[in-house]
Amino acid sequence: MSLTISRAFVDAIIEQSRAEYPDECCGVILGPIGKGSPERLKPMINAAHSPTFYEFDPKDLLALYREVDDNDEEIVVIYHSHTETEAFPSRTDIAYAGEPGAHYVLVSSRKEIAPAIEFRSFRIIDGVVTEEEVSITD
């Protein structure tokens, strides 16, 4: 498995992670049902306002699902940042991963690698984490 994503989306996620630091940022990328192609980035608010945890506000999440249904879209990518740890799913990330068809993208903006950013993608299905290749297109 692999994720093909545009440079513009990668840059937007990295920019959001820096803007919301020291809190974790989060959001989704949507695409047409059945195509698996990320086409529309939708930053979300981290309702936890935390440097170690993210969660979508329940009202925002409900609005997101309505929007997805209304536009015949699906969630292709769920992304968030880690501010002090590597870009690898935490136990909490794994426990809350409820979209088996989604790519889970993590970026790390921890100080040890600044100004670089780790950008990695995973599949999380039934608690099993599998890293996948990321192809960035222009």
N, C-alpha and C positions, 0 to 999 in steps of 0.2 A: 504494500500500500504506500501511497505517497500523496502529498499535497502540492498542487500547483497553485501559486498565489502571485498576484501582481506586486511589483516593487512599490506601487502607490499604496497598497494595503499594508505592506510590511512597514513602510515609512510612517504611515498614519498610526499604526499600533505602537511603534517605537516612540513617536512624538507624544501620544497620549500617555504612555508609561512614564515619560520624563515629566510631563505637565502635572500628573497626579501624584508623583513621588512626594512624600514618602509613603503614601497609601498605594495599595495595589489598584491598578486600573482593570477594567473589564469591558467586554462587549461581544458582539457576534458579527459574523458575516453571513449574509443570506444569499440564496440562489434559487433558480427555478427548480421545482420539484422534479426529482429523478435525474437531474443532470450532474449533481455533485460539484458544480462549479461556483466558486465564491464570486459574487457579482455586486453585492451591496453591503458596505460596512456600516454598522450601527453601534457607535459607542454607547455604553450603558453607564449608569451611575453606580459606583460601589456603595451600596446602602450601609455596609459595615463601616465605611470610612476607616479602614484598618490597614496597617503596613504588613499584616500577616494573614489576612483573610479577605475574601471577597464574597459578596452575595448580591444578586439582583433584587431590587425592591419588588415585593409581590405584585404591586399595582403595575409597575413597569413591565414585569414578566408577563402578566395577563395581557397588557396592551401589545406586547411583542407577539405573543401567540395569535392574537386577533389579527394583527397586521400581516403576519406570515400567512394565515388562512385566507385573508381577503385578497392577497397578492399571488396566491398559488405558489408560495415560496416554501423553502425549508431552511433550517439552520444548518449551514455547512461547516462553519467554524465557530467555536466558542473560545475566546481568548482572555487571558489575564496576565498580569505581571507578578513576578516575585521581586521584591525590593532588596532582600538580604540573602537570598539563597539561589541556588542554581535553577535553571529553567527545566525543572523536572516535577511531575505531579506529586504533591504532598499526600499524606494519608487522607486529609480532609478533601482535597481535590478529587481523589479517587472515590471516596465515599459519596460525594455529591454528583458524580458524573452520571447524568441520567439520559443522555442522548447518544445511544450506541452508534448511530450513523455519523456523528459529528467528528471533526478533527478538533482536538484540544491543543490549541497553540499557547505556549508559554514563552514569555520573554523575561529575561533577568536584567535588571539595571543595578545590580549590587556594585558597591564601590570598588571592589577588587578588580573589576573588569572595565570600569568607566574609562574612557567614554564609549567603549565597545558595548554591544548588547548581544546576549545569547538569544537566538530565535529558534525554537524547536517545536515540533508537532508530534502528537501522540494520538493513538486510538485507545480508549478506555472502555472495555466491554466486560461486564460482570466482574469488576475489580481487577481485571488483567490489563496492565499497561504495556503497550507496544509502541516503541518509537518508530516514526516513519520518515522517509526522505522528504525534504522540502525543496521544490524547484521554484525559483523566483523568476518571473518573466517581466520583460519591459513592455 
